Amino acid sequence: MNLDHPIHIETEFEALEQYIAKKKPSQIVVVMDETAEKLCLPLIGHVIPEDAHPFVLGSEGEDVKRIEHAHALWSGFEDVGVDRSSLVIALGGGSVTDLVGFAAGTYMRGVACWLVPTTLLAMVDAAIGGKTGINLGGAKNRVGSFSAPVGVSICGDFMPTLSARAIRSGYAEHQKHYLISKAAELEKTARWVGPDAGLLAETVGASAEVKMSIVREDPLEQKARGGRAVLNFGHTAGHALESWAMGAGEDLTHGEAVAWGMRVALELSAIVAERAGDADGSWATQDKIAGALREEAAHLAVAIPCPASLVDGAEAVSDADLTSLWTTMERDKKSRGGRVRWVLLEQVGVATAGHEVGFKEFRKAVEAVQLGR
């Protein structure tokens, strides 16, 4: 399956306008949440035909990604006569692009979908790569599909519409791309602590390209140790914390959860590096690598604090909470036979997937993160 798709860095949405003029869709549907309708639609409205159908979702954030909302979109598509020659435009953050991409990709076995991400997180991650999905039973992205959009328009002019928290949340995925690639274009944001979004706006295209280049090499995440799986760095523990927060009714963004998950993964990576040094006698080299990995974790703690009560300010996480997180990770779609598999860094810029790390080491890593070691 080819999941490659064009990414357009643009402010006037010329590429989208040209696509509409060339393809002449039978129907155009624009799906957005209320925030995007108010703050972002005015920036893109000049390229949307007057006879387009606006669909405004009644929820925002992760609550959008439910089967009820997918069903509502399918029914809406049916009502306005969407067919295989129509175009669905998703305008919003990652939750909107995930949901709309899923709904469009499954309706009539696939209707063309153009993504217009309006948050930093969506610009560098959620809208890139053709993964779509909704949540099920408190589990992140349990139901989904691979469905490439016909285009993605990334516009830095949306950045002023974002809160400082939303920018920090997006920085998590932005920094993840630096940690797994050490791309030279992202070095200028490697120690960003916000809230000014100027540097991030300058490098958003480079960040999106890091992800897209990895997707091109392994679109369906089939390589065992590398490939697309390395994009899950920080997501093993991060998704578990995010699922816990959804169940507990706590306010936690995806980026905040992933940043915490990366801190845990960085500590695990440091533990593995130190173990390797003990085993082959290269302690000095491996100790230097471990120190660099822990420096990255310390930076994330400052740049993107985690507000979840499970971890915020606590010197230790209870056995019950640790077990709950571990159980969620055992059910993760990346696990095999109930064995939790991790993406770890051999050093900054070198990520490998498929590491099996046990509960004991997970506990040690979480405790180290909590104590700021």
Buried (B, 14 or more C-beta within 10 A) or exposed (E): EEBEBEBBBBEBBEBBBEBBEEEEBEBBBBBBBEBBBEBBBEBBEEBBEEEBBBBEBEBBBBBBBBEEBBEBBBEBBEEEEBEEEBBBBBBBBBBBBBBBBBBBBBBBEEBBBBBBBBBBBBBBBBBBBBBBBBBBEBBBBBBBEBBBBBBBBBBBBBBEBBEEBBBBBBBBBBBBBBBBBBBEBBEBBBEBEBEEBEBBBEBBBBBBBBBBEBBEEBBEBEBEEBBBBBBBBBBBBBBBBBBBBBEEEBEBBBBBBBBBBBBBBBBBBBBBBBEBBEEEEBBEBBBBBBEBBBBBBBBBBEBBBBBBEBBEEEEEBEEEBBEBBBEBBBBBEBBEEEEBBBBBBBBBEBBBBBBEBEBEBBBBBBBBBBEEE
